[in-house]
Amino acid sequence: MKPRGRLPLTILGLVAAAFLLSSCEGLGGISPIFPTPVSPNGQDIYNLYIAISIPAIIIFIGVEAALLWVVLRFRRSKQPVGYVPPQIHGHNGLEFTWTIIPLIVVVVIAGYSFLTLNKDFVPITNEDMNISVTGHQFGWTYSYTEGFTVHQEGTLAGDVTPMEVPIHKLVRLSFEGTDVIHSWWVPAISGKTDAVPGYTNYAWLKIDQVGTWRGECAELCGAGHSTMQIIVKAVSQQDYDAWVQQQLAAAQATPSPST
Ligand SMILES: [Cu+2]
């Protein structure tokens, strides 16, 4: 016969250990917490994440605590022989309450999420500048209206070339894929935006501080998926203008523009 009584506590301990370990930061920067947002849409998504996660954690702890309390407090070995607990079948008030409360929670989450995502991904019309982003197997191409392109060819050997934007400028981004679906994601800046062949998706960014932020392709797109780094660099208008001149000079020095 197996020893009884200790097994549920052992399982509970293992589950707790797994939960704690999983919250540690893994290789590759996997963290359950978002980085500090630097664009208003990134901030909106961060707020949405926190607004859903904190009540969800409170509800989870409440439900688990109630479950454990019931299991331990009312276990059969503590009750007299033949004990039957109070029967509450057909209690309309109770059934109505535990149907309505989760329904309200889910409707609020759905409504709030829809409004936030809608704001971030409906094409804006008041932009200061446009950049069109194309995803391919395996890399990103950024076409600037000034007349040059930046290539981020997928690699694991080092950093890719940053795509630069001026600070304080509202930049409209349009996305397409040339082969399969890719997804442009820089967690500090915006939500994942799919780059789909034959269909244009839109997002935007507006960064008010100088800095560099990283992202990755977020849609499994083939063998080189993990190489599809994204680096966004926000610089002052002056530095941006100088960089544009550099890019234009480099584009002119190269006789045949590559794809
Ligand atoms: Cu990809």
py3Dmol code that shows the C-alpha trace and the ligand (Angstrom):
import py3Dmol

protein = """\
ATOM      1  CA  MET A   1       0.000   0.000   0.000  1.00  0.00           C
ATOM      2  CA  LYS A   2       1.141   3.556  -0.748  1.00  0.00           C
ATOM      3  CA  PRO A   3       1.683   5.851   2.240  1.00  0.00           C
ATOM      4  CA  ARG A   4      -1.383   8.100   2.404  1.00  0.00           C
ATOM      5  CA  GLY A   5      -1.810  11.717   3.423  1.00  0.00           C
ATOM      6  CA  ARG A   6       1.529  13.160   2.323  1.00  0.00           C
ATOM      7  CA  LEU A   7       0.951  12.801  -1.441  1.00  0.00           C
ATOM      8  CA  PRO A   8      -1.278  15.898  -1.972  1.00  0.00           C
ATOM      9  CA  LEU A   9       1.197  18.055  -0.032  1.00  0.00           C
ATOM     10  CA  THR A  10       4.116  16.702  -2.112  1.00  0.00           C
ATOM     11  CA  ILE A  11       2.243  17.509  -5.338  1.00  0.00           C
ATOM     12  CA  LEU A  12       1.421  20.976  -3.987  1.00  0.00           C
ATOM     13  CA  GLY A  13       5.114  21.558  -3.199  1.00  0.00           C
ATOM     14  CA  LEU A  14       6.183  20.473  -6.681  1.00  0.00           C
ATOM     15  CA  VAL A  15       3.611  22.742  -8.316  1.00  0.00           C
ATOM     16  CA  ALA A  16       4.772  25.684  -6.170  1.00  0.00           C
ATOM     17  CA  ALA A  17       8.434  24.994  -7.058  1.00  0.00           C
ATOM     18  CA  ALA A  18       7.604  24.802 -10.783  1.00  0.00           C
ATOM     19  CA  PHE A  19       5.696  28.095 -10.547  1.00  0.00           C
ATOM     20  CA  LEU A  20       8.580  29.858  -8.804  1.00  0.00           C
ATOM     21  CA  LEU A  21      11.186  28.528 -11.228  1.00  0.00           C
ATOM     22  CA  SER A  22       9.096  29.484 -14.253  1.00  0.00           C
ATOM     23  CA  SER A  23       8.981  33.085 -13.088  1.00  0.00           C
ATOM     24  CA  CYS A  24      12.781  33.377 -13.234  1.00  0.00           C
ATOM     25  CA  GLU A  25      14.105  35.135 -16.288  1.00  0.00           C
ATOM     26  CA  GLY A  26      15.165  32.552 -18.869  1.00  0.00           C
ATOM     27  CA  LEU A  27      17.788  32.743 -21.585  1.00  0.00           C
ATOM     28  CA  GLY A  28      16.888  35.065 -24.448  1.00  0.00           C
ATOM     29  CA  GLY A  29      15.248  37.629 -22.168  1.00  0.00           C
ATOM     30  CA  ILE A  30      12.021  35.696 -21.622  1.00  0.00           C
ATOM     31  CA  SER A  31      10.331  37.516 -18.781  1.00  0.00           C
ATOM     32  CA  PRO A  32       6.684  37.531 -17.651  1.00  0.00           C
ATOM     33  CA  ILE A  33       6.966  41.293 -17.138  1.00  0.00           C
ATOM     34  CA  PHE A  34       6.908  43.682 -20.092  1.00  0.00           C
ATOM     35  CA  PRO A  35       9.794  46.141 -20.524  1.00  0.00           C
ATOM     36  CA  THR A  36       9.145  49.816 -19.738  1.00  0.00           C
ATOM     37  CA  PRO A  37       7.003  51.183 -22.588  1.00  0.00           C
ATOM     38  CA  VAL A  38       8.443  54.063 -24.632  1.00  0.00           C
ATOM     39  CA  SER A  39       5.604  54.713 -27.100  1.00  0.00           C
ATOM     40  CA  PRO A  40       2.001  55.583 -26.121  1.00  0.00           C
ATOM     41  CA  ASN A  41       0.641  52.423 -27.773  1.00  0.00           C
ATOM     42  CA  GLY A  42       3.203  50.319 -25.892  1.00  0.00           C
ATOM     43  CA  GLN A  43       2.047  52.070 -22.711  1.00  0.00           C
ATOM     44  CA  ASP A  44      -1.599  51.243 -23.531  1.00  0.00           C
ATOM     45  CA  ILE A  45      -0.777  47.566 -24.022  1.00  0.00           C
ATOM     46  CA  TYR A  46       1.265  47.556 -20.814  1.00  0.00           C
ATOM     47  CA  ASN A  47      -1.688  49.072 -18.908  1.00  0.00           C
ATOM     48  CA  LEU A  48      -4.041  46.504 -20.442  1.00  0.00           C
ATOM     49  CA  TYR A  49      -1.704  43.665 -19.416  1.00  0.00           C
ATOM     50  CA  ILE A  50      -1.510  44.939 -15.836  1.00  0.00           C
ATOM     51  CA  ALA A  51      -5.261  45.645 -15.658  1.00  0.00           C
ATOM     52  CA  ILE A  52      -6.053  42.056 -16.673  1.00  0.00           C
ATOM     53  CA  SER A  53      -3.214  40.304 -14.822  1.00  0.00           C
ATOM     54  CA  ILE A  54      -3.652  41.773 -11.341  1.00  0.00           C
ATOM     55  CA  PRO A  55      -7.380  40.898 -10.945  1.00  0.00           C
ATOM     56  CA  ALA A  56      -6.657  37.501 -12.589  1.00  0.00           C
ATOM     57  CA  ILE A  57      -3.936  36.756 -10.020  1.00  0.00           C
ATOM     58  CA  ILE A  58      -6.204  37.866  -7.137  1.00  0.00           C
ATOM     59  CA  ILE A  59      -9.066  35.691  -8.434  1.00  0.00           C
ATOM     60  CA  PHE A  60      -6.686  32.747  -8.955  1.00  0.00           C
ATOM     61  CA  ILE A  61      -5.312  32.981  -5.419  1.00  0.00           C
ATOM     62  CA  GLY A  62      -8.835  33.393  -3.977  1.00  0.00           C
ATOM     63  CA  VAL A  63     -10.230  30.368  -5.832  1.00  0.00           C
ATOM     64  CA  GLU A  64      -7.233  28.159  -5.012  1.00  0.00           C
ATOM     65  CA  ALA A  65      -7.297  29.198  -1.340  1.00  0.00           C
ATOM     66  CA  ALA A  66     -11.047  28.457  -1.115  1.00  0.00           C
ATOM     67  CA  LEU A  67     -10.518  25.088  -2.798  1.00  0.00           C
ATOM     68  CA  LEU A  68      -7.702  24.109  -0.448  1.00  0.00           C
ATOM     69  CA  TRP A  69      -9.637  25.280   2.581  1.00  0.00           C
ATOM     70  CA  VAL A  70     -12.678  23.193   1.583  1.00  0.00           C
ATOM     71  CA  VAL A  71     -10.569  20.113   0.776  1.00  0.00           C
ATOM     72  CA  LEU A  72      -8.659  20.240   4.074  1.00  0.00           C
ATOM     73  CA  ARG A  73     -11.389  21.503   6.403  1.00  0.00           C
ATOM     74  CA  PHE A  74     -14.173  19.191   5.203  1.00  0.00           C
ATOM     75  CA  ARG A  75     -12.193  16.060   4.298  1.00  0.00           C
ATOM     76  CA  ARG A  76     -14.025  12.788   4.849  1.00  0.00           C
ATOM     77  CA  SER A  77     -11.714  11.567   7.623  1.00  0.00           C
ATOM     78  CA  LYS A  78     -12.736  14.566   9.783  1.00  0.00           C
ATOM     79  CA  GLN A  79     -16.488  13.910   9.394  1.00  0.00           C
ATOM     80  CA  PRO A  80     -18.677  11.446  11.302  1.00  0.00           C
ATOM     81  CA  VAL A  81     -19.445   8.167   9.507  1.00  0.00           C
ATOM     82  CA  GLY A  82     -22.245   8.585   6.947  1.00  0.00           C
ATOM     83  CA  TYR A  83     -22.028  12.409   7.002  1.00  0.00           C
ATOM     84  CA  VAL A  84     -23.840  14.164   4.122  1.00  0.00           C
ATOM     85  CA  PRO A  85     -22.924  17.847   3.534  1.00  0.00           C
ATOM     86  CA  PRO A  86     -25.681  20.501   3.144  1.00  0.00           C
ATOM     87  CA  GLN A  87     -27.399  20.091  -0.245  1.00  0.00           C
ATOM     88  CA  ILE A  88     -27.800  23.304  -2.252  1.00  0.00           C
ATOM     89  CA  HIS A  89     -28.921  21.971  -5.654  1.00  0.00           C
ATOM     90  CA  GLY A  90     -31.325  24.272  -7.461  1.00  0.00           C
ATOM     91  CA  HIS A  91     -30.345  27.417  -5.525  1.00  0.00           C
ATOM     92  CA  ASN A  92     -31.270  29.994  -8.192  1.00  0.00           C
ATOM     93  CA  GLY A  93     -29.643  32.997  -6.502  1.00  0.00           C
ATOM     94  CA  LEU A  94     -26.303  31.224  -6.166  1.00  0.00           C
ATOM     95  CA  GLU A  95     -26.300  29.845  -9.711  1.00  0.00           C
ATOM     96  CA  PHE A  96     -27.307  33.221 -11.132  1.00  0.00           C
ATOM     97  CA  THR A  97     -24.488  34.968  -9.203  1.00  0.00           C
ATOM     98  CA  TRP A  98     -21.716  32.583 -10.253  1.00  0.00           C
ATOM     99  CA  THR A  99     -22.817  32.801 -13.871  1.00  0.00           C
ATOM    100  CA  ILE A 100     -23.189  36.594 -14.017  1.00  0.00           C
ATOM    101  CA  ILE A 101     -19.923  37.552 -12.258  1.00  0.00           C
ATOM    102  CA  PRO A 102     -17.591  35.605 -14.642  1.00  0.00           C
ATOM    103  CA  LEU A 103     -19.670  36.849 -17.594  1.00  0.00           C
ATOM    104  CA  ILE A 104     -19.139  40.472 -16.512  1.00  0.00           C
ATOM    105  CA  VAL A 105     -15.395  39.841 -16.005  1.00  0.00           C
ATOM    106  CA  VAL A 106     -15.016  38.337 -19.498  1.00  0.00           C
ATOM    107  CA  VAL A 107     -17.094  41.081 -21.188  1.00  0.00           C
ATOM    108  CA  VAL A 108     -15.016  43.803 -19.485  1.00  0.00           C
ATOM    109  CA  ILE A 109     -11.732  42.120 -20.541  1.00  0.00           C
ATOM    110  CA  ALA A 110     -13.007  41.715 -24.128  1.00  0.00           C
ATOM    111  CA  GLY A 111     -14.284  45.318 -24.381  1.00  0.00           C
ATOM    112  CA  TYR A 112     -11.159  46.887 -22.871  1.00  0.00           C
ATOM    113  CA  SER A 113      -8.858  44.745 -25.069  1.00  0.00           C
ATOM    114  CA  PHE A 114     -10.834  45.534 -28.212  1.00  0.00           C
ATOM    115  CA  LEU A 115     -10.754  49.302 -27.579  1.00  0.00           C
ATOM    116  CA  THR A 116      -6.995  49.307 -26.860  1.00  0.00           C
ATOM    117  CA  LEU A 117      -6.037  47.163 -29.842  1.00  0.00           C
ATOM    118  CA  ASN A 118      -8.379  49.050 -32.144  1.00  0.00           C
ATOM    119  CA  LYS A 119      -6.705  52.333 -31.188  1.00  0.00           C
ATOM    120  CA  ASP A 120      -3.257  50.905 -31.895  1.00  0.00           C
ATOM    121  CA  PHE A 121      -3.875  49.184 -35.210  1.00  0.00           C
ATOM    122  CA  VAL A 122      -6.419  51.317 -37.075  1.00  0.00           C
ATOM    123  CA  PRO A 123      -4.392  53.328 -39.642  1.00  0.00           C
ATOM    124  CA  ILE A 124      -3.695  56.822 -38.338  1.00  0.00           C
ATOM    125  CA  THR A 125      -3.960  59.881 -40.601  1.00  0.00           C
ATOM    126  CA  ASN A 126      -2.163  62.545 -38.544  1.00  0.00           C
ATOM    127  CA  GLU A 127       1.308  61.054 -38.881  1.00  0.00           C
ATOM    128  CA  ASP A 128       4.503  63.110 -39.271  1.00  0.00           C
ATOM    129  CA  MET A 129       6.192  60.462 -41.397  1.00  0.00           C
ATOM    130  CA  ASN A 130       5.699  57.007 -42.952  1.00  0.00           C
ATOM    131  CA  ILE A 131       7.924  53.953 -43.069  1.00  0.00           C
ATOM    132  CA  SER A 132       6.894  50.802 -44.891  1.00  0.00           C
ATOM    133  CA  VAL A 133       8.148  47.580 -43.394  1.00  0.00           C
ATOM    134  CA  THR A 134       8.460  44.357 -45.372  1.00  0.00           C
ATOM    135  CA  GLY A 135       9.138  40.985 -43.788  1.00  0.00           C
ATOM    136  CA  HIS A 136      10.798  38.192 -45.753  1.00  0.00           C
ATOM    137  CA  GLN A 137      12.479  34.863 -45.069  1.00  0.00           C
ATOM    138  CA  PHE A 138      14.524  35.941 -43.127  1.00  0.00           C
ATOM    139  CA  GLY A 139      14.794  39.623 -42.411  1.00  0.00           C
ATOM    140  CA  TRP A 140      13.165  43.035 -42.526  1.00  0.00           C
ATOM    141  CA  THR A 141      13.335  45.852 -45.065  1.00  0.00           C
ATOM    142  CA  TYR A 142      12.371  49.414 -44.153  1.00  0.00           C
ATOM    143  CA  SER A 143      11.541  51.795 -47.009  1.00  0.00           C
ATOM    144  CA  TYR A 144      11.842  55.440 -46.054  1.00  0.00           C
ATOM    145  CA  THR A 145       9.981  58.116 -48.002  1.00  0.00           C
ATOM    146  CA  GLU A 146      13.266  60.053 -48.232  1.00  0.00           C
ATOM    147  CA  GLY A 147      14.289  57.441 -50.832  1.00  0.00           C
ATOM    148  CA  PHE A 148      16.444  54.794 -49.181  1.00  0.00           C
ATOM    149  CA  THR A 149      15.961  51.427 -47.514  1.00  0.00           C
ATOM    150  CA  VAL A 150      17.387  49.830 -44.400  1.00  0.00           C
ATOM    151  CA  HIS A 151      17.925  46.071 -44.367  1.00  0.00           C
ATOM    152  CA  GLN A 152      17.902  43.956 -41.257  1.00  0.00           C
ATOM    153  CA  GLU A 153      19.060  40.613 -42.652  1.00  0.00           C
ATOM    154  CA  GLY A 154      18.443  37.828 -40.152  1.00  0.00           C
ATOM    155  CA  THR A 155      21.538  36.759 -38.226  1.00  0.00           C
ATOM    156  CA  LEU A 156      22.538  35.337 -34.878  1.00  0.00           C
ATOM    157  CA  ALA A 157      26.176  36.368 -35.311  1.00  0.00           C
ATOM    158  CA  GLY A 158      25.655  39.910 -34.023  1.00  0.00           C
ATOM    159  CA  ASP A 159      23.317  42.869 -34.054  1.00  0.00           C
ATOM    160  CA  VAL A 160      21.437  43.883 -37.186  1.00  0.00           C
ATOM    161  CA  THR A 161      21.515  47.451 -38.534  1.00  0.00           C
ATOM    162  CA  PRO A 162      19.099  49.609 -36.525  1.00  0.00           C
ATOM    163  CA  MET A 163      16.197  51.330 -38.236  1.00  0.00           C
ATOM    164  CA  GLU A 164      16.194  54.911 -37.032  1.00  0.00           C
ATOM    165  CA  VAL A 165      13.394  57.328 -36.225  1.00  0.00           C
ATOM    166  CA  PRO A 166      13.449  60.891 -34.910  1.00  0.00           C
ATOM    167  CA  ILE A 167      12.141  61.455 -31.368  1.00  0.00           C
ATOM    168  CA  HIS A 168       8.793  63.237 -30.791  1.00  0.00           C
ATOM    169  CA  LYS A 169       7.585  62.276 -34.292  1.00  0.00           C
ATOM    170  CA  LEU A 170       4.457  60.246 -34.931  1.00  0.00           C
ATOM    171  CA  VAL A 171       5.594  57.549 -37.354  1.00  0.00           C
ATOM    172  CA  ARG A 172       3.064  55.510 -39.273  1.00  0.00           C
ATOM    173  CA  LEU A 173       4.286  51.989 -40.036  1.00  0.00           C
ATOM    174  CA  SER A 174       2.764  49.867 -42.781  1.00  0.00           C
ATOM    175  CA  PHE A 175       3.559  46.170 -42.953  1.00  0.00           C
ATOM    176  CA  GLU A 176       3.596  43.546 -45.690  1.00  0.00           C
ATOM    177  CA  GLY A 177       5.154  40.116 -46.134  1.00  0.00           C
ATOM    178  CA  THR A 178       6.814  38.953 -49.343  1.00  0.00           C
ATOM    179  CA  ASP A 179       6.573  35.196 -48.780  1.00  0.00           C
ATOM    180  CA  VAL A 180       4.902  33.985 -45.582  1.00  0.00           C
ATOM    181  CA  ILE A 181       3.409  35.736 -42.569  1.00  0.00           C
ATOM    182  CA  HIS A 182       5.908  37.422 -40.247  1.00  0.00           C
ATOM    183  CA  SER A 183       5.132  39.541 -37.211  1.00  0.00           C
ATOM    184  CA  TRP A 184       6.957  42.704 -36.199  1.00  0.00           C
ATOM    185  CA  TRP A 185       7.225  42.993 -32.439  1.00  0.00           C
ATOM    186  CA  VAL A 186       9.241  45.361 -30.280  1.00  0.00           C
ATOM    187  CA  PRO A 187       7.615  44.886 -26.856  1.00  0.00           C
ATOM    188  CA  ALA A 188       8.586  48.338 -25.516  1.00  0.00           C
ATOM    189  CA  ILE A 189       7.073  50.058 -28.554  1.00  0.00           C
ATOM    190  CA  SER A 190       3.915  48.347 -29.777  1.00  0.00           C
ATOM    191  CA  GLY A 191       1.950  45.153 -30.036  1.00  0.00           C
ATOM    192  CA  LYS A 192       2.747  42.411 -32.550  1.00  0.00           C
ATOM    193  CA  THR A 193       1.811  43.474 -36.070  1.00  0.00           C
ATOM    194  CA  ASP A 194       1.589  40.793 -38.731  1.00  0.00           C
ATOM    195  CA  ALA A 195       3.373  41.327 -42.042  1.00  0.00           C
ATOM    196  CA  VAL A 196       1.094  39.418 -44.418  1.00  0.00           C
ATOM    197  CA  PRO A 197       1.665  38.818 -48.164  1.00  0.00           C
ATOM    198  CA  GLY A 198      -0.875  40.789 -50.234  1.00  0.00           C
ATOM    199  CA  TYR A 199      -2.420  42.665 -47.334  1.00  0.00           C
ATOM    200  CA  THR A 200      -1.237  45.810 -45.552  1.00  0.00           C
ATOM    201  CA  ASN A 201      -1.393  46.121 -41.782  1.00  0.00           C
ATOM    202  CA  TYR A 202      -0.728  49.337 -39.917  1.00  0.00           C
ATOM    203  CA  ALA A 203       0.767  50.367 -36.605  1.00  0.00           C
ATOM    204  CA  TRP A 204       2.537  53.479 -35.360  1.00  0.00           C
ATOM    205  CA  LEU A 205       5.103  54.638 -32.883  1.00  0.00           C
ATOM    206  CA  LYS A 206       6.036  57.869 -31.166  1.00  0.00           C
ATOM    207  CA  ILE A 207       9.136  57.754 -29.001  1.00  0.00           C
ATOM    208  CA  ASP A 208       9.980  60.716 -26.768  1.00  0.00           C
ATOM    209  CA  GLN A 209      13.420  59.614 -25.602  1.00  0.00           C
ATOM    210  CA  VAL A 210      16.700  58.791 -27.288  1.00  0.00           C
ATOM    211  CA  GLY A 211      17.519  55.087 -27.113  1.00  0.00           C
ATOM    212  CA  THR A 212      17.623  51.669 -28.728  1.00  0.00           C
ATOM    213  CA  TRP A 213      14.994  48.953 -28.380  1.00  0.00           C
ATOM    214  CA  ARG A 214      14.976  45.357 -29.519  1.00  0.00           C
ATOM    215  CA  GLY A 215      12.392  43.017 -30.908  1.00  0.00           C
ATOM    216  CA  GLU A 216      12.003  39.802 -32.867  1.00  0.00           C
ATOM    217  CA  CYS A 217       9.779  38.270 -35.487  1.00  0.00           C
ATOM    218  CA  ALA A 218       6.835  36.937 -33.478  1.00  0.00           C
ATOM    219  CA  GLU A 219       5.304  34.577 -36.034  1.00  0.00           C
ATOM    220  CA  LEU A 220       6.992  31.237 -36.708  1.00  0.00           C
ATOM    221  CA  CYS A 221       7.956  31.728 -40.348  1.00  0.00           C
ATOM    222  CA  GLY A 222      10.537  29.035 -41.131  1.00  0.00           C
ATOM    223  CA  ALA A 223      14.005  27.784 -40.284  1.00  0.00           C
ATOM    224  CA  GLY A 224      15.509  31.280 -39.895  1.00  0.00           C
ATOM    225  CA  HIS A 225      12.684  32.672 -37.761  1.00  0.00           C
ATOM    226  CA  SER A 226      14.882  33.079 -34.680  1.00  0.00           C
ATOM    227  CA  THR A 227      17.410  35.163 -36.645  1.00  0.00           C
ATOM    228  CA  MET A 228      14.874  37.899 -37.483  1.00  0.00           C
ATOM    229  CA  GLN A 229      16.036  40.532 -35.021  1.00  0.00           C
ATOM    230  CA  ILE A 230      14.585  44.020 -34.960  1.00  0.00           C
ATOM    231  CA  ILE A 231      16.457  47.036 -33.619  1.00  0.00           C
ATOM    232  CA  VAL A 232      14.785  50.438 -33.409  1.00  0.00           C
ATOM    233  CA  LYS A 233      16.907  53.465 -32.596  1.00  0.00           C
ATOM    234  CA  ALA A 234      15.328  56.795 -31.668  1.00  0.00           C
ATOM    235  CA  VAL A 235      17.586  59.827 -32.173  1.00  0.00           C
ATOM    236  CA  SER A 236      17.266  63.610 -32.110  1.00  0.00           C
ATOM    237  CA  GLN A 237      15.944  65.315 -35.256  1.00  0.00           C
ATOM    238  CA  GLN A 238      19.442  66.647 -35.957  1.00  0.00           C
ATOM    239  CA  ASP A 239      21.038  63.197 -35.719  1.00  0.00           C
ATOM    240  CA  TYR A 240      18.213  61.762 -37.790  1.00  0.00           C
ATOM    241  CA  ASP A 241      18.760  64.299 -40.582  1.00  0.00           C
ATOM    242  CA  ALA A 242      22.480  63.502 -40.590  1.00  0.00           C
ATOM    243  CA  TRP A 243      21.725  59.772 -40.712  1.00  0.00           C
ATOM    244  CA  VAL A 244      19.306  60.298 -43.632  1.00  0.00           C
ATOM    245  CA  GLN A 245      22.039  62.134 -45.570  1.00  0.00           C
ATOM    246  CA  GLN A 246      24.415  59.240 -44.875  1.00  0.00           C
ATOM    247  CA  GLN A 247      21.843  56.685 -46.059  1.00  0.00           C
ATOM    248  CA  LEU A 248      21.139  58.676 -49.241  1.00  0.00           C
ATOM    249  CA  ALA A 249      24.855  58.950 -50.016  1.00  0.00           C
ATOM    250  CA  ALA A 250      25.275  55.202 -49.446  1.00  0.00           C
ATOM    251  CA  ALA A 251      22.254  54.455 -51.668  1.00  0.00           C
ATOM    252  CA  GLN A 252      23.723  56.569 -54.488  1.00  0.00           C
ATOM    253  CA  ALA A 253      27.114  54.860 -54.168  1.00  0.00           C
ATOM    254  CA  THR A 254      25.429  51.474 -54.727  1.00  0.00           C
ATOM    255  CA  PRO A 255      24.495  51.312 -58.451  1.00  0.00           C
ATOM    256  CA  SER A 256      21.745  48.633 -58.389  1.00  0.00           C
ATOM    257  CA  PRO A 257      19.314  48.792 -55.464  1.00  0.00           C
ATOM    258  CA  SER A 258      18.820  45.362 -53.898  1.00  0.00           C
ATOM    259  CA  THR A 259      15.429  44.091 -52.810  1.00  0.00           C
TER     260      THR A 259
END
"""
ligand_1 = """\
1
CU
Cu 9.558 35.943 -39.581
"""
view = py3Dmol.view(width=600, height=400)
view.addModel(protein, "pdb")
view.setStyle({"model": 0}, {"cartoon": {"style": "trace"}})
view.addModel(ligand_1, "xyz")
view.setStyle({"model": 1}, {"stick": {}})
view.zoomTo()
view.show()
